[in-house]
């Protein structure tokens, strides 16, 4: 069993914030891989599904960022999970937008969500660091992470989320290198000179919503 945790803040006002990219990742995975319905549990929102043959839990703490560890600890204790079964998806100031890195253990680098998880579980869990860029000065950070992704960023963000979802079964199977390769093949960074050609997808099943999380959130909250 694996527990994938996405960090963010609950509520309409925060839904499209840079700080909520962890929530967006889990929404994409749940939608693309037909996970069960979200339900309120462990001071958060939880859903279950399978990637390949492995059971996977998706958890979005509803405690606000700086108390995320309460929710993660409650889920980990209930399912008797070890740190090596837990992966946290979170925003990362020190990576350029749409870049991604995996880290096992280590410090929290001042991230309030990670700091809270550290205090409840220690530091041995895995993290998927999702680049959002840096505003240029530390005094601007608090405001920057609580701002929405710009419209210009949203197309590239959608590609990143799709790439993560496309490769997530590799991460569930403890193959982080192949996961990273899959995301890299899917994601086209803003600096690329390649123009993305629009391809019309096949007609989805009537009961499935194939829009990316940004489109779904925009429709829901605007």
trRosetta pair geometry for C-beta under 8 A, 3 or more apart (Angstrom, degrees):
i j d omega theta_ij theta_ji phi_ij phi_ji
1 54 7.2 168 -100 -180 29 86
1 55 4.8 -26 -109 81 82 103
1 56 7.3 166 -160 -88 60 33
1 57 6.9 30 179 -8 104 102
1 79 6.4 -120 119 169 153 130
1 81 6.8 -102 97 -99 111 104
1 85 6.2 36 92 -166 72 133
2 51 7.8 -33 43 37 133 122
2 54 6.3 44 -2 146 107 124
2 55 7.5 170 25 95 67 55
2 56 4.8 -14 65 -116 99 79
2 57 7.1 -165 95 29 51 70
2 85 5.7 -150 -116 -173 49 76
2 86 7.8 158 -166 -87 64 28
2 87 6.9 -1 -176 10 109 106
2 172 5.2 -139 15 -135 157 79
3 56 7.8 163 -87 -163 24 60
3 57 4.8 -17 -111 68 70 109
3 59 6.2 3 -172 1 98 122
3 72 7.8 128 139 -149 137 82
3 75 6.1 139 -140 128 143 125
3 76 6.7 -119 27 -85 168 75
3 79 7.0 152 -62 63 123 148
3 81 5.6 9 -8 -142 128 173
3 85 6.0 65 14 129 88 89
3 86 4.8 -17 70 -108 106 73
3 87 7.4 167 89 28 57 62
4 26 6.5 166 116 -102 110 98
4 29 7.2 -9 96 69 156 170
4 56 6.3 15 -2 -177 110 107
4 57 7.0 177 28 86 66 54
4 58 5.3 -20 72 -108 100 66
4 59 7.2 164 85 23 48 74
4 87 5.4 -17 -113 70 68 97
4 89 6.7 26 -180 -15 94 110
4 168 7.9 -3 -89 -161 161 121
5 22 7.4 -3 129 176 62 129
5 59 4.9 -27 -108 72 73 101
5 60 7.8 148 -160 -86 60 33
5 61 7.2 27 -163 -24 108 96
5 68 7.6 111 168 173 130 117
5 72 5.5 2 -105 -103 155 111
5 86 6.6 14 -7 -169 115 95
5 87 7.1 -179 25 91 75 45
5 88 4.6 -23 71 -109 108 72
5 89 6.9 -175 90 22 52 72
5 117 7.8 139 103 -100 161 142
6 22 3.4 161 -171 151 70 82
6 23 4.8 143 129 -78 127 32
6 24 7.5 -174 -169 34 142 41
6 25 5.3 -179 -110 60 123 97
6 26 3.9 -118 -17 -17 141 120
6 58 7.2 12 -5 -172 107 91
6 59 7.4 176 23 84 68 49
6 60 5.2 -21 66 -98 100 81
6 88 7.8 157 -88 -161 21 58
6 89 4.8 -19 -108 64 68 111
6 90 7.9 161 -157 -72 46 54
7 19 7.7 -78 124 169 93 75
7 22 3.9 74 42 36 56 162
7 23 7.5 -87 92 -37 23 74
7 61 7.1 0 -119 33 60 110
7 65 6.3 67 178 -128 103 85
7 68 5.7 -17 -122 -113 97 159
7 88 6.4 39 -32 -178 108 102
7 89 6.8 -163 12 86 78 58
7 90 4.4 18 33 -103 131 91
7 91 7.3 -110 83 6 110 78
7 113 4.0 67 -149 -180 142 166
7 114 7.8 -57 -70 -47 162 67
8 14 6.7 147 169 135 94 121
8 17 7.4 144 -152 67 96 106
8 19 6.2 128 -132 124 63 76
8 20 3.5 62 -138 -128 121 70
8 21 7.4 172 -82 32 107 33
8 22 5.2 -158 -37 61 89 93
8 23 3.7 -44 8 -23 154 114
8 24 7.8 117 -71 -13 146 71
8 60 6.6 -21 44 -157 108 102
8 65 7.1 -79 160 -81 12 91
9 14 3.9 -84 82 177 107 171
9 17 7.0 15 37 45 110 145
9 19 6.3 31 -4 108 103 124
9 20 6.3 -84 33 -79 70 100
9 64 5.4 20 -129 -131 88 66
9 65 5.5 -49 -70 -33 87 92
10 14 7.0 75 80 53 14 130
10 45 8.0 134 -106 -17 115 114
10 60 7.7 118 -84 139 90 108
10 62 4.5 39 -53 -143 147 76
10 64 7.0 -87 22 -70 86 58
11 14 5.4 71 71 19 86 101
11 15 7.3 -122 102 -46 43 81
12 15 5.7 -30 -152 -20 35 119
12 221 5.2 157 -153 -129 97 118
14 17 4.8 -44 -165 2 66 129
14 19 7.0 -56 -167 73 108 110
14 20 5.6 136 147 -56 91 132
14 146 7.2 -62 -121 -145 88 81
15 20 6.3 -147 -165 119 22 171
15 23 7.8 -103 -143 98 56 145
15 217 5.1 176 149 -158 122 123
15 220 7.8 -129 -179 82 166 117
15 221 5.7 175 48 -39 153 159
16 20 7.0 -121 -133 58 1 133
16 148 4.1 22 110 -134 108 102
16 149 6.0 -109 170 26 89 84
16 214 7.3 76 -124 -133 101 76
16 217 5.7 153 -72 129 91 141
16 218 7.5 61 -81 -72 136 72
16 221 7.5 -147 -24 63 109 148
17 20 4.6 94 63 0 85 104
17 145 6.8 53 167 149 109 57
17 146 5.3 -33 -140 -147 134 39
17 147 6.5 119 -134 71 77 19
17 148 5.9 -72 -87 -87 42 47
17 149 7.8 118 -178 -22 13 70
18 21 6.4 -12 -174 -33 47 106
18 91 5.7 97 147 -132 81 149
18 132 4.4 102 -172 -158 119 145
18 144 6.9 -24 40 143 148 71
18 145 5.1 -112 80 -146 109 50
18 146 7.6 -72 41 -37 87 13
18 147 6.4 23 -3 68 106 68
18 148 7.6 141 -30 -162 69 13
18 149 6.0 121 -78 -68 71 75
19 65 6.6 -58 171 -76 127 144
19 91 5.5 -103 -123 10 37 150
19 145 4.3 74 -63 159 99 98
19 146 5.9 -1 -4 -81 131 54
20 23 4.7 -33 -176 31 87 118
20 24 6.2 94 127 -25 83 95
20 91 7.9 26 20 -41 20 124
21 24 5.2 -51 -150 35 41 117
21 25 6.5 50 151 -26 68 97
21 89 7.5 -116 114 146 81 100
21 90 7.6 93 72 -175 96 25
21 91 4.9 112 31 -77 117 90
21 130 4.9 -149 120 107 137 144
21 132 6.5 -158 -21 -71 146 115
21 157 7.6 -119 -122 -150 107 115
22 25 5.8 -47 -153 27 33 114
22 26 7.0 26 154 -12 63 103
22 60 7.7 153 119 -119 94 83
22 88 7.4 -18 -135 174 137 71
22 89 4.2 151 -131 102 84 86
22 90 5.1 -6 -65 -92 128 44
22 91 6.8 -98 -27 -26 90 71
22 113 7.8 -158 7 138 159 171
22 130 7.1 -178 -69 19 65 139
23 26 6.0 -62 -156 39 34 106
23 27 6.3 35 151 -21 68 107
23 60 5.2 64 -116 -131 87 126
24 27 5.7 -54 -147 35 33 113
24 28 6.5 34 154 -21 65 104
24 157 7.6 -14 139 165 158 115
24 161 5.9 -82 140 -102 103 134
24 213 4.5 161 -153 101 83 155
24 214 7.3 27 -142 -58 130 70
24 217 7.8 -54 -106 -32 97 141
25 28 5.9 -58 -155 34 29 111
25 29 6.5 26 152 -16 65 107
25 89 4.7 -96 61 151 154 160
25 128 7.7 159 -160 91 169 135
25 130 7.1 -141 -52 -71 133 152
25 161 6.1 -147 -102 -128 56 86
25 164 5.6 -50 -141 110 102 156
25 165 7.8 -174 -163 -58 65 82
26 29 5.6 -52 -145 37 36 111
26 30 6.1 36 157 -20 68 107
26 58 4.6 140 -156 -171 112 121
26 59 7.8 -117 -125 52 156 26
26 60 5.8 -161 68 -62 154 102
26 89 7.0 177 -43 47 87 140
27 30 5.9 -55 -144 38 29 110
27 31 6.2 24 159 -16 64 111
27 213 4.5 100 93 -107 127 124
27 216 7.4 -152 158 69 134 141
28 31 6.0 -61 -147 39 26 108
28 32 6.0 15 162 -11 65 115
28 161 4.4 177 -61 170 163 108
28 162 6.9 -125 -167 -77 136 42
28 164 6.8 86 88 75 138 106
28 165 4.6 -115 136 -57 105 130
28 212 6.7 -2 -107 -152 107 72
28 213 5.2 -82 -60 -30 85 114
29 32 6.2 -64 -140 42 24 103
29 33 5.8 -16 176 16 64 119
29 35 7.1 44 123 -22 80 132
29 58 6.4 172 86 -95 124 140
29 164 7.4 -70 -64 119 97 98
29 165 5.1 -164 -87 -114 58 88
29 168 5.5 64 -117 -47 114 174
30 33 6.9 -76 -132 53 15 86
30 35 4.1 -75 -141 41 72 128
30 38 7.3 23 -166 -61 163 95
30 47 5.4 61 -124 77 127 148
30 49 7.0 164 -126 -13 63 140
30 58 5.7 -115 -67 47 105 166
31 35 7.9 -36 -34 27 23 93
31 208 7.9 114 -178 -167 82 83
31 209 6.2 -72 -151 78 120 90
31 210 7.7 154 153 -109 116 32
31 213 7.5 -180 6 -71 143 81
31 216 7.9 -160 -82 -35 157 159
32 162 7.9 134 -79 -132 148 63
32 165 4.5 91 31 172 156 136
32 166 7.9 -86 166 -66 159 52
33 49 5.7 122 117 139 108 152
33 50 7.9 -145 161 73 117 47
33 51 6.4 -22 -159 -90 155 82
33 165 7.2 -156 -27 -167 100 97
33 168 7.4 -93 -40 70 144 132
34 49 6.7 144 92 -134 56 132
34 208 7.8 -56 -88 -110 93 110
35 47 4.7 92 138 135 123 120
35 48 6.4 171 -166 88 98 25
35 49 3.3 -95 -111 -40 79 132
35 56 7.9 -83 -106 85 119 100
35 58 6.4 7 -162 10 170 130
36 47 5.2 -172 74 -165 73 89
36 48 5.0 8 29 59 122 75
36 49 6.1 -174 -2 -68 73 77
37 47 6.4 -143 108 -116 21 110
38 45 4.8 6 -174 179 116 109
38 46 7.0 139 -152 68 64 29
38 47 4.8 -63 -89 -55 55 112
38 60 7.9 -13 -141 27 126 119
39 45 7.2 151 70 -153 24 63
39 46 5.9 -36 64 65 76 81
39 47 7.0 122 10 -84 73 65
40 44 7.7 171 -149 91 54 28
40 45 6.4 -39 -96 -100 50 61
40 46 7.8 80 -165 20 7 85
40 62 7.6 -29 -133 4 87 155
41 44 6.8 -31 78 66 53 70
41 45 7.7 82 34 -135 68 20
41 46 4.4 -48 57 20 112 130
41 75 7.6 91 122 -92 98 95
42 46 6.2 74 30 -47 111 131
42 59 6.7 -37 82 -139 135 125
42 71 5.2 96 136 -160 90 71
42 74 4.1 169 -146 99 90 118
42 75 4.3 38 -146 -60 168 84
42 78 6.9 -115 -84 3 117 140
43 61 6.5 10 112 -150 90 78
43 62 6.0 -146 159 54 58 86
43 63 5.2 29 153 -59 119 108
43 70 5.5 -20 71 115 160 106
43 71 4.3 -125 83 -90 97 86
43 74 6.1 111 16 20 101 152
44 59 5.3 57 111 -174 148 88
44 60 5.5 174 -178 85 106 46
44 61 4.3 -71 -95 -111 122 34
44 62 4.7 165 -115 -3 45 82
44 63 7.1 -52 -71 -15 84 87
44 71 4.0 82 -35 -158 120 139
44 75 7.4 -42 41 -43 130 124
45 59 7.3 150 77 -154 50 46
45 60 4.5 -7 55 58 100 103
45 62 6.1 93 -23 -50 81 112
46 57 6.3 -20 -160 -170 102 101
46 58 6.9 151 -153 81 50 58
46 59 5.3 -7 -101 -102 81 75
46 60 7.9 -159 -67 26 41 66
46 75 7.0 164 -98 -107 131 127
47 57 7.7 159 82 -156 37 56
47 58 5.1 -8 59 56 83 107
48 55 6.9 -12 -168 -169 103 94
48 56 7.3 155 -155 84 56 50
48 57 5.6 -25 -101 -104 77 67
48 58 7.5 -164 -78 19 29 77
49 55 7.8 163 94 -150 28 55
49 56 5.8 -22 72 63 73 94
49 58 7.5 14 19 -9 102 110
50 53 6.6 -21 -175 -149 122 21
50 54 6.4 149 -155 73 75 38
50 55 5.9 -44 -98 -96 78 45
50 56 6.5 136 -118 14 24 88
51 54 5.6 -24 66 63 77 94
51 56 5.1 34 1 -17 104 140
51 168 6.1 -103 -126 115 149 94
51 169 4.2 -165 174 -108 106 75
51 172 4.1 115 82 26 135 166
51 173 7.7 -124 117 -34 107 83
52 169 5.1 114 -28 -163 95 116
52 172 6.7 179 25 93 103 124
52 173 6.2 39 21 -64 152 115
54 172 5.0 175 74 156 138 114
54 173 6.7 -175 -10 -78 143 65
56 172 5.6 -62 -79 -119 128 131
57 75 6.8 179 132 -178 148 129
57 79 7.1 -139 -16 -48 156 166
59 71 6.5 169 166 143 121 111
59 72 6.8 137 109 -99 145 65
59 75 5.4 -75 -94 -48 156 170
61 67 7.4 -166 160 98 133 71
61 68 4.3 153 49 -136 164 72
61 70 7.4 114 -146 64 125 77
61 71 3.5 169 -116 42 95 151
61 72 6.5 -50 -66 -37 122 79
61 113 7.9 163 47 -142 139 105
62 71 6.9 124 26 -87 60 146
63 67 3.8 -106 141 96 120 109
63 68 6.1 176 62 -85 111 35
63 70 5.4 123 -88 55 170 118
63 71 5.4 -160 -8 -31 121 111
64 67 5.7 56 68 29 79 101
64 68 7.9 -110 99 -54 36 71
65 68 5.9 -20 -162 -37 37 111
65 112 5.0 73 129 92 108 114
65 113 4.6 -77 -167 -66 83 92
65 116 7.6 165 147 3 53 138
66 112 4.2 -51 -93 168 80 123
66 113 7.1 -92 -81 -72 32 47
66 115 7.4 -14 -140 71 73 112
66 116 5.7 144 -180 -54 41 128
67 70 5.2 -9 165 6 90 119
67 71 7.7 87 124 -11 80 92
67 116 5.7 -179 -127 -141 14 151
68 71 6.1 -61 -166 37 49 107
68 72 6.2 38 147 -15 79 111
68 112 8.0 118 4 121 110 75
68 113 4.4 33 8 -148 150 82
68 116 4.8 125 47 80 75 134
68 117 5.9 -34 99 -51 103 90
69 72 5.6 -59 -140 43 38 109
69 73 5.7 39 162 -22 73 108
69 116 3.7 -152 -9 144 104 81
69 117 4.3 -176 -93 -85 89 35
69 118 7.3 -82 -90 35 137 40
69 119 5.6 163 55 60 176 87
69 120 3.5 158 167 4 115 128
69 121 6.6 -153 -148 -3 100 91
70 73 6.1 -57 -146 36 23 109
70 74 6.5 23 155 -20 60 108
70 116 7.4 -51 -12 169 71 120
70 120 6.7 -169 -71 -81 35 153
71 74 5.8 -56 -150 33 29 112
71 75 6.6 22 156 -13 64 106
72 75 6.0 -59 -150 39 31 107
72 76 6.1 29 155 -19 67 111
72 86 7.1 82 -171 -155 113 140
72 88 7.6 -16 -110 -90 147 114
72 117 5.4 9 51 -117 155 99
72 120 6.6 135 75 86 98 138
72 121 6.4 -68 116 -28 116 137
73 76 5.7 -57 -141 40 30 111
73 77 6.1 28 161 -18 66 108
73 117 8.0 177 -44 -136 85 61
73 120 4.0 -102 -56 165 130 130
73 121 5.9 -158 -89 -58 85 92
74 77 6.1 -57 -146 37 25 108
74 78 6.4 24 157 -20 62 109
75 78 5.9 -56 -146 35 30 110
75 79 6.3 0 166 8 66 111
75 81 7.5 -1 125 18 78 133
76 79 6.7 -73 -144 52 23 90
76 80 7.9 66 163 -112 55 4
76 81 4.5 -98 -144 58 71 104
76 86 6.4 -23 -96 -71 117 136
76 121 6.4 73 32 -105 169 125
77 80 7.3 20 -171 -77 30 44
81 85 4.4 -122 -164 78 101 132
81 86 6.1 105 138 -52 130 97
82 85 5.3 98 59 2 68 103
82 86 7.8 -144 101 -6 41 94
83 86 5.8 -68 -155 35 40 110
83 121 6.4 141 -98 162 96 112
83 122 6.5 -62 -86 76 141 111
83 124 3.9 61 134 91 160 103
83 125 4.6 -120 -166 -69 86 68
84 124 7.2 -47 -56 139 69 107
84 125 7.7 -155 -74 -116 25 52
84 126 7.5 61 -140 -24 47 102
86 121 7.4 -47 64 173 165 160
86 125 4.2 -45 90 -134 107 122
86 126 7.0 169 96 32 56 76
87 125 6.9 -174 -90 171 29 96
87 126 4.4 -26 -109 81 80 107
87 127 7.1 162 -163 -94 66 20
87 128 6.2 45 169 -19 109 99
87 171 6.8 -18 -24 163 178 122
88 113 7.7 175 178 132 134 114
88 114 7.0 144 111 -98 154 83
88 117 6.5 -77 -78 -57 157 176
88 125 6.1 70 -10 123 105 127
88 126 7.2 171 21 92 68 53
88 127 5.0 -26 68 -111 92 74
88 128 7.2 -164 91 25 43 70
89 127 7.7 149 -88 -165 24 62
89 128 4.7 -15 -106 64 72 110
89 130 6.3 41 -176 -26 85 124
89 164 8.0 74 -125 -168 139 150
90 111 6.2 81 152 176 145 153
90 113 5.8 -172 -121 79 131 136
90 114 6.4 -102 5 -51 176 101
90 127 6.3 -38 26 -160 109 109
90 128 7.5 141 21 74 60 61
90 129 6.7 -25 71 -114 81 52
90 130 6.6 -175 91 23 30 96
91 111 7.8 169 72 -131 75 124
91 130 5.6 -57 -105 75 40 96
91 132 4.8 1 -161 -14 105 134
91 145 6.4 141 106 -141 154 108
92 95 4.5 38 104 18 119 109
92 101 7.3 -69 66 40 175 101
92 111 8.0 -48 -102 -77 58 139
92 129 3.8 53 -57 -178 150 96
92 130 5.8 148 9 58 95 38
92 131 5.4 -48 73 -89 100 45
92 132 6.6 147 59 11 46 81
93 132 6.5 -37 -92 64 46 94
93 133 7.2 -25 -153 108 52 23
93 134 4.8 73 176 -91 92 85
93 141 6.6 -15 -108 -133 152 112
93 145 7.5 -66 -75 -75 104 111
94 109 7.3 -83 -6 178 133 151
94 129 8.0 -28 63 174 91 138
94 131 7.9 -93 83 -117 41 85
94 134 6.8 35 -87 -55 40 120
95 99 4.6 -135 172 82 109 111
95 100 7.4 101 158 -79 158 19
95 101 6.2 -163 -90 2 143 110
95 129 5.9 129 -12 133 142 109
95 130 7.4 -156 71 135 137 17
95 131 3.0 -106 111 -93 101 102
95 132 7.6 70 73 16 83 45
95 133 7.6 -73 96 -64 47 38
96 99 4.9 70 63 -1 80 125
96 131 5.1 21 75 171 34 147
96 133 5.7 27 -144 -86 45 81
96 189 7.7 45 113 -154 125 127
97 131 5.4 -160 -100 121 15 99
97 132 5.9 29 -99 -146 76 27
97 133 4.6 -25 -40 -29 87 108
97 153 6.2 -89 -173 -138 151 116
97 156 6.9 74 135 107 111 135
97 157 7.8 -62 -180 -74 106 84
97 190 6.9 32 84 -5 113 128
98 131 6.2 -45 41 73 27 110
98 156 4.9 -63 -77 152 144 114
98 157 6.8 -121 -85 -84 92 48
98 159 7.3 24 -142 75 124 103
98 160 4.8 -146 -138 -63 77 132
98 187 6.1 168 175 -175 104 127
98 189 5.5 163 99 -119 130 74
98 190 6.7 139 24 -16 144 89
99 131 3.9 41 55 -1 80 149
99 189 7.2 23 -66 -106 79 124
100 128 6.5 -7 -167 -180 104 92
100 129 6.8 152 -157 80 50 60
100 130 5.9 -7 -108 -108 84 57
100 131 6.6 -115 -64 -1 42 92
100 160 7.0 152 -44 -157 119 110
100 164 7.3 171 -107 -82 162 104
100 180 7.1 -166 99 -126 107 80
100 183 5.8 -45 52 135 147 154
100 187 7.8 140 2 -4 117 166
101 128 7.7 165 85 -158 38 49
101 129 4.6 -11 62 56 87 112
101 131 7.9 75 0 -46 90 96
102 126 6.6 -8 -172 -175 97 108
102 127 7.2 161 -155 84 50 52
102 128 5.6 -24 -101 -104 74 65
102 129 7.3 -170 -84 14 21 82
102 176 4.9 -131 84 -167 172 132
102 179 7.5 77 -52 83 143 125
102 180 6.6 -107 -6 -67 116 114
103 106 5.8 -61 165 31 121 135
103 126 7.1 157 85 -159 46 61
103 127 4.8 -10 61 58 95 99
103 129 6.0 45 -2 -24 113 116
104 124 7.7 1 171 -172 80 54
104 126 5.1 -30 -104 -104 70 79
104 127 7.8 -174 -82 20 26 70
105 123 5.3 76 -154 130 71 89
105 124 5.0 -9 -94 -123 100 43
105 125 7.4 128 -78 46 53 31
105 126 7.9 -27 -25 -87 53 46
106 123 6.4 -144 60 166 22 122
107 123 7.0 -22 -92 -141 27 144
108 111 5.2 -126 169 49 87 82
108 114 3.7 171 -140 111 99 112
108 115 4.5 147 129 -70 164 62
108 117 7.8 155 -104 55 122 90
108 118 5.3 -95 -51 -27 127 139
108 123 7.5 -117 -48 -115 82 107
109 114 7.3 33 41 69 77 149
110 115 7.3 -9 -159 -53 20 123
111 114 4.2 57 83 20 111 111
111 115 6.4 -179 86 -18 53 86
112 115 5.4 -50 -141 34 32 118
112 116 6.5 34 159 -20 63 102
113 116 5.9 -56 -155 33 30 110
113 117 6.6 25 151 -13 64 106
114 117 5.6 -55 -146 39 37 110
114 118 6.1 46 152 -26 68 103
114 127 7.1 2 -106 -100 124 142
115 118 5.6 -51 -151 31 29 117
115 119 6.7 29 152 -21 62 104
116 119 5.8 -54 -153 31 33 111
116 120 6.7 14 155 -5 65 109
117 120 6.0 -69 -150 45 34 101
117 121 5.6 -27 174 31 75 113
117 125 7.0 -70 152 39 130 141
118 121 7.1 -80 -118 58 16 72
118 122 6.6 -15 -154 180 55 13
118 123 5.2 16 -124 -77 95 82
121 124 7.8 -115 139 41 93 79
121 125 6.3 26 120 -26 136 124
122 125 7.8 130 87 -13 76 85
126 176 7.9 -145 -158 -84 144 136
128 164 7.7 102 162 -134 152 123
128 171 7.7 -13 -72 -132 132 154
130 160 7.5 113 -151 154 103 137
132 145 7.1 87 104 -115 154 76
134 141 7.5 -33 -151 -99 78 92
134 144 7.8 65 -165 124 38 165
135 140 3.9 -120 108 110 142 125
135 141 6.2 -164 26 -83 118 47
135 143 7.8 49 -67 74 170 88
135 144 4.0 -135 -48 -78 130 150
136 140 6.5 20 56 43 77 145
137 140 4.9 82 69 4 85 107
137 141 7.9 -128 99 -33 49 78
138 141 5.6 -23 -160 -15 47 120
140 143 5.9 -68 -167 50 58 105
140 144 5.3 61 140 -34 86 115
141 144 5.5 -63 -142 36 28 114
141 145 6.3 19 169 -16 69 106
142 145 6.7 -59 -148 34 23 101
142 146 6.8 0 160 2 58 116
143 146 6.2 -79 -154 49 29 100
143 147 6.6 39 151 -38 68 105
144 147 5.9 -53 -156 15 32 115
149 153 4.6 -118 -177 86 97 125
149 154 5.6 123 120 -77 120 75
149 157 5.7 3 -167 -39 160 160
149 214 7.3 -72 69 -116 137 121
150 153 4.7 94 56 4 79 102
150 154 7.3 -129 96 -26 45 84
151 154 5.7 -41 -151 6 36 120
152 155 7.9 -55 -180 19 33 98
153 156 6.0 -71 -166 49 52 105
153 157 5.5 53 143 -28 84 112
154 157 5.3 -53 -140 38 34 116
154 158 6.3 42 158 -25 66 101
154 214 4.9 146 -160 -174 109 160
155 158 5.8 -50 -153 30 30 113
155 159 6.9 31 149 -18 61 102
155 196 7.9 -175 163 45 124 147
156 159 5.6 -50 -154 33 38 114
156 160 6.6 40 149 -20 67 102
156 187 7.7 63 -170 -162 78 90
156 188 7.3 -111 -124 81 85 69
156 189 7.1 54 -150 -143 127 35
156 190 5.5 -40 -80 -62 158 87
157 160 5.6 -53 -151 34 35 113
157 161 6.4 33 153 -17 67 105
157 214 6.3 102 94 -55 119 138
158 161 5.8 -54 -147 38 32 110
158 162 6.3 31 155 -18 65 107
158 212 4.2 61 -139 136 104 175
158 213 7.8 -174 -112 42 75 71
158 214 5.6 -87 -74 19 97 127
158 215 7.7 47 -105 -20 131 96
159 162 5.7 -56 -147 38 30 111
159 163 6.3 32 154 -22 65 107
159 186 6.5 177 178 141 82 85
159 187 5.1 123 132 -124 104 61
159 188 6.0 -65 168 31 163 75
159 196 7.9 -127 -82 -95 136 157
160 163 5.7 -56 -149 35 30 112
160 164 6.5 31 154 -19 65 103
160 183 7.3 32 -151 -167 63 104
160 187 5.1 44 -93 -112 62 124
161 164 5.8 -51 -148 34 32 111
161 165 6.4 29 155 -14 64 107
161 212 6.0 116 79 -160 133 111
161 213 6.1 -117 -177 19 165 112
161 214 7.9 173 12 -19 152 95
162 165 5.8 -57 -148 41 31 110
162 166 6.1 36 153 -25 66 108
162 186 6.0 -145 103 168 90 134
162 212 6.6 -68 -55 -105 98 115
163 166 5.5 -53 -144 34 30 114
163 167 6.4 3 164 2 64 110
163 182 6.6 160 -175 128 81 74
163 183 4.0 95 144 -140 116 61
163 184 7.6 129 -172 -11 142 18
163 185 7.4 161 -135 66 111 61
163 186 3.1 174 -102 79 94 129
163 187 4.5 -58 -24 -44 160 89
164 167 6.5 -76 -149 49 25 92
164 168 6.1 49 154 -64 66 96
164 183 5.7 30 -76 -105 54 115
165 168 5.6 -27 -141 -13 30 121
166 182 5.8 -155 107 160 97 115
166 183 7.6 154 62 -86 99 53
166 186 5.5 140 42 -69 147 153
167 170 5.0 -37 179 25 81 120
167 171 6.9 78 128 -18 84 95
167 178 7.1 -171 -159 128 111 72
167 179 4.6 130 145 -146 117 59
167 180 7.8 -175 145 -17 159 15
167 181 7.6 162 -125 70 145 59
167 182 3.0 149 -90 87 123 137
167 183 5.3 -93 24 -45 145 73
167 186 7.4 -143 -24 -3 108 132
168 171 5.5 -52 -156 35 48 111
168 172 6.3 50 148 -20 73 102
168 179 7.1 54 -106 -133 26 111
169 172 5.4 -50 -146 37 38 115
169 173 6.3 30 154 -12 66 109
170 173 5.8 -64 -149 45 30 105
170 175 4.5 -83 -176 79 84 106
170 176 7.6 138 131 -93 98 18
170 178 4.3 -133 -157 97 141 103
170 179 4.0 -173 92 -68 115 75
170 182 6.1 157 8 -2 146 140
171 174 7.7 45 -178 -74 34 20
171 175 7.1 -106 -79 61 26 60
171 176 6.1 51 -114 -99 76 62
171 179 4.2 60 -57 -94 85 153
175 178 4.4 -1 141 31 116 115
175 179 6.2 141 99 -24 72 88
176 179 5.2 -54 -147 36 37 119
176 180 6.3 40 156 -21 70 102
177 180 5.8 -53 -152 34 31 110
177 181 6.5 30 150 -18 64 106
178 181 5.4 -50 -146 37 37 114
178 182 6.3 41 153 -23 66 103
179 182 5.8 -56 -152 33 29 111
179 183 6.6 26 154 -15 64 106
180 183 5.8 -56 -150 37 32 110
180 184 6.2 32 153 -21 66 108
181 184 5.6 -55 -146 36 30 113
181 185 6.4 31 156 -20 65 105
182 185 5.9 -55 -150 33 30 110
182 186 6.5 20 155 -13 63 110
183 186 5.9 -65 -150 41 31 107
183 187 5.7 11 163 -8 71 118
184 187 6.2 -61 -127 45 24 99
188 192 4.9 -85 -179 40 91 157
188 194 6.0 -102 -152 73 135 117
188 196 6.3 176 49 -69 154 112
189 192 5.3 120 63 -21 67 99
201 204 7.1 18 121 -45 124 89
201 210 6.6 -138 102 137 160 152
204 208 4.8 -113 164 81 120 112
204 209 7.8 126 115 -105 157 9
204 210 4.5 -172 -61 -23 153 129
205 208 4.6 74 63 6 91 111
209 216 6.6 79 149 -97 133 123
211 215 4.0 -108 176 87 119 130
211 216 5.1 146 94 -53 117 84
211 219 7.7 46 109 -1 167 136
212 215 5.3 94 56 11 70 102
212 216 7.2 -141 98 -4 34 92
213 216 5.6 -59 -143 41 35 111
213 217 5.9 35 160 -20 70 107
214 217 5.9 -56 -146 37 26 109
214 218 6.3 28 156 -20 62 108
215 218 5.8 -55 -147 35 29 112
215 219 6.4 26 157 -16 64 108
216 219 5.9 -58 -150 38 30 109
216 220 6.2 25 154 -19 65 113
217 220 5.6 -61 -145 38 30 111
217 221 5.9 -9 171 10 69 116
218 221 6.8 -75 -133 50 20 86
218 222 5.3 -17 -176 11 64 125
219 222 7.0 -56 -104 45 14 89
